[in-house]
């Protein structure tokens, strides 16, 4: 078996631009993967990086030796060592697609190739309902009630999120300038959400590393009384000393890791024991097996893992495969409130199957979702074929 064809898509859904890689073998088996750079800036860079990697290392090759192909990316590109989001987003999408092929070829879900599932269902938390959509603390509470009424038992909010008044889009705080007004509205938002949803719902707070160390531990102290499930990205994940400072000054559970890449990038975080939960993303950390390596190391340091998933339905499916089988799983991120186009990327999105805050682990071969060509073909930006 060889990879006969490869396609790369940038699917513009309006708010997200997921980068999708599709591989097709000479036996007609297809595999798909997603790079987790569909928001912010970088999708075009990752898409063209994927095209170059596919051309050099994948098309015309046997798809089964996944680790060997990954090591080609790491060792034989020169830039693989120490690379960042764009490079490893491309690597991750390709790696997921290879696992999808292998699972389908062997007739099993990917998690069966990773040691088998340890749970039949996983708790999920709803994201995508607050960031860039709330202009007041009361907005957060009102929208949180919609999430609650949709059956979710956990939800993530961005209390320091702002809306660009000109573009009407979410804008991250610049220059770590968390103003008095930002701080007060953020604390009020957490308070009102907790009051709205009650004490038994998991409220996750994400501040996306936007403030100075003093402001972030002060914010953590101010919201402790509202018992958030975790305090995410208090500081930049690579600033270990800042995390240690925050840890010393708050009782909150700390989480981070979406902007760290490969097990090598996570090593200082583990050794510092500066957080409680790590969040590697299968769409940027290096892929499914790299997330398995990271999770296994986290287990040594008594840390939980919450696979990050800020993407489309292909990335969601990849994250769920890992969530099903790792021992130290905490909770899984999903985006259930996007536009219909977001879910049209695949024919049967997992996001539409959540019941009472839980998702049953799929039992179909591979990743468990199939590309919807009727929709995505218009977004193809590259096509490669083995000659």
N, C-alpha and C positions, 0 to 999 in steps of 0.2 A: 504493500500500500504506500502511495506517495500523495503529497498535497499537490493536486493538479491545478487548482485555481485559488485565488485569494481576492477578496474585495474589501475595500475600506469605505465606510459611510460616515458622514457628519449629518446626523438627523436633527434638523432644526424644528423643535416643537413649540417654539415661541419663547419659553423661559429657559429651557435646557437645550444643549446641543451635544447629545451623546455621540461619542466616537465608537462605532461598531466595526469589528473585524469579523469577517466570515471566511472560513476555509472550506474547500470542497476537495475530497480525495478522488482518486481514479476509480474507486469503488462506489462513488456516489454518496458517501457519508459526509455530511456537513457539520461544522462546528462554529459556534459564535462566541464572542467575548466583547466586553465593553471597557473602554478606558474612562476612568473617573475624573475627567476634566470637562464635563459637559456644562459646568457653570463657571462663572468667572471668565478669565482669558487663558487660552492655551489649546483649545480643541484642534485648531488647524495645525499647530506644531506637532501635537501628538499623532494626528492622522498621518501626516507626512513622515514622521519618524517610524510609524508602523509600516508604512509602505516600503521604506528603505530596509527595515529589518526583515520583512517578508521576502523581499527580492533577494536579499543577501543570504538568509539563513533558513528559510522555511519552504518556499515554493520549490517543488521537485524533490523534497526530502520526505523520509518516513516520519509521520506525525507521532509515533508511539514513544520514542525516547525523549520525553518532555524535559527531564532534568538536563540532559545533554544539550538540547536546544537552548534552554535557559542559560546554561553556562557559556554557550557561544555568545549570547547577548552580553553576558557579564565580562567575559575575558577577552573576546575577540573583536570588540568594537572600540576598545581602549577607553571609551567614555563611560562604560558600564560601571566601573568602580567609582563610587562617590557621586553618581548621577542623581538627578532629582525628578520632579513630578512629571515633566514632559516625556523624558526617556522611559521611566518606569510605568507610566500610563500606557504607552505603546506596548511595552513588554507584557504588561499584565493582561491587556486585551487579547494578545496573541496566545499567551499561556492558557487563559480560560478556554479559548476556542480549541486548543489541542486537547484539553481535558474533556471537553464536550464530545469531540470525535472519539476519543478513547472509550468513554462511557457508552456511547451509542454502538461502537463496534463490538463491545463486549456485552451489551445488553443490560447494563446496570447504571444506576445513578452514580454521579461522580463520588459521592460520599462513601460508596462501597469500595472504591479504590483507595480511600484515605483511612481505612480501618473500620468503616461502618458507622452508622448513626448511633448516637447515644440517647436520642430523644425523638419522639414522634411528632411533637409540635414545639414551636418556639414562641416565646413572648416577643412581640414587636412594639416599637414605639413610633408614633406618628410624627413625621417632620414635614416641613413645607407649608404649615398653616399660619406661621407668625412672621417669619423673616421677610421684611420688605412689604408687609401687609398691614402693619399696625402703626398708627400715628399717636396713640395715647395708651396709657396703662389700661384703661377700660376696654380698648379694642382687644387687647390680649385676652382679657377675661371673657369677652363675648365670643371670640373665636375659639377659645379653649372649650367652651360649652358645646360648640358644634362638634369638636373632636370627641368629646365625651359622649354625646348623643349618637355618634357614629359607631360606638361600641368599643373604643380604645381604652385600655387600662393604663397606658403610658403615653406621654407626649413630650416633645422637646420644644423649648422656646428660646428666643434670642432677645432678652430684655434690653440690650443696648443697641439693637438694630435701628437704623435710621432709613428714611426714604428720601432719595434725591428729589428735591422739589421741582427740578427742571425735567428730568427724565422719568420720574415716577417709579424708579427702581430702587431696590435695596442698595445701600452704599455703606461700606465698612468705615469705621471711624479712622480718620487720618491723623498721623503724627501722635498717636496714643493720647489724643486730646479728649478725654472723658470729662465733660463739663459737669458742673453741679446739677444742671437740669437733666443731663443724661443719666447721672447716677440716681437721682431721686425718682425719675420716671421708671428706671429699671427695677429699683427696689419695689416701687408701687405695683409694677406689672407682675412681679413674682408673687407679691402678697395677694393681689386681686385674683390671680389665677388659682392660687391655693384655696382661697375662700370660695371660689366658684365651683371647683371640681371636688372639693372635700379632701379629707385626710388619707383616703385609701387609694388615690390615683397617683402613679409615679410621674412626677414633674421633673424633667431633666432641663438643666439650665446651661446654655452655651454662650460664652462671651467672646468667642473667636479670637482670643489673644489680642484684644484691642486696646488694653490700658497699660499703665505703668504698674510695677509690682505693688506699690503701696495702694493704688486705687483698687487693684484686683483683690488683695486680701481684705481690704475694707469692705468691698462689695460682698465678698464671701461671708464675712462676719455679719453683715446687715441682713442677709437672706437665710442665715442658719435656722432661724426660728420657723421658717416655712418648710423645712425638711425636704429639700430637693433630693432626688435620687442620686444626682451627681452634679458637680461643677466642672464643666468641660472647657478645655483650652483657656485656662486662667492666664497662661503665658505662652509664648512660643515654645513648642515642644523641645527645641534644641537648647533652651535656656534652663538647664537643670538647676542651677543655683536659685533662680527665681521661683521655681516650683518648690524647692525645699523651703524657701522663705514662706510661701503661701501655706504649705503644709503645716509649718510650725505655728501658724496664726489662725487656723480654722479647723473645725471638726468635720467639715464636709468631705465627702468622697470625691477625689480628684480623678479626672479622666483626660486623656490626650492621645495623640498619635496619628491623626489623619494626614498630617504633613510630614511624616517620617517615612523613609523608603528603605526597604529590605531589612533583614535581621541585623545587618551591620548598623543601620541608622538607629535601631531601637536599643542597641547594646548599652549606651550610656544611660538611657532612661531606666533600664532594668537594674543596672548596677547601683544607681542612686537610690532606688526604691522611693522615688519622689512622687509617684502616683499610685492609685489603687486599681485603675482599669485602663487598659490600653486599647486603642482603636485603629488598628491597621486596616486599610481599605484594599480589598482584593483587586481594585481597579487602578491602584497606584503603588502599592507596596511591593509589587513584583509578581502578583498573581496568587492563585489558590494555594499552591504548595509553599510559597514564601509566607503566606499568612499562617499556614500550619506550623512552619518552623518558628515563627514569632510567638504563636500561641503556646507552643510547647516550652519555649524559653520563659514566657510569662508565668507558666505554671510553676517553674522552679522557684520563682521569686514571689509566689503566693499572690499573683495578680490575676484578675479576671480579664476576659477579652470580650469586647463588644464590636464585632466587625462593622466598620464604617461603610456606609452605602449612600453616597450623595449622587445618585445617578438614575438611570433608566431601568427598565424591567429586566434587561440582560444582566446588569450588574447586581440587581437585587437577587436574581436566581443564583448567581455565583456565590454571593455572600451567604445565602441560605444553605448551600451545600456544605460550607465550612461550619456554620452555626450548628448544623445537625450533628457534627461529629467531634468537635473539640470538647475536652473535659471541662475547661474553665470558662465556658460560655456564660455571658451575663444577660444580654438583651440585644435584639436586632433592630437596626434602623430601617424604616421604609418611608416612601413618599406616596401616600394614598390620595392626595388632594390636587394632583396636577391636571392639566388639560387632557382631553381625550386623546390628542395626538401623542402624548407622552407614552401611553399604554399601547398605542397602535403599532409600536415597533415590533411587538411579538403577537402571536395569535392567541395566547392564553396567559395573560400576566398574573403573577402570583399576588400582586398588590390587591387584586380584586377578590381574593379568596380568604382574607382575614376575617375571623369570627371571634367576637368577644376578646379582642386583643391578642389573639394567637393565630399562628399560621401552621397548618399541617405540612409536614415535610413532604415534598413531592416524591413519588416512587417511579417516575418515568426515567428512561435512560438518559445519560448525559446531564446537562444542567437543568433540564425540565421545562425549557421554553423553546419555541421555534420562531425564527425570523418571519415577519410578515412582509413578504416581497412586494405585495400589492401596494404597500405604503412606502417602504424604505428605498425601493429602487431609484426613486427620483433624487435621492440624496447621495448616490454613490460618487465618490471623488477619485477612486483608483481601482483598477482591475488588472490583476497579474495572472499569467497563464504559463504553465510549464511547457516548454517547446520540445 
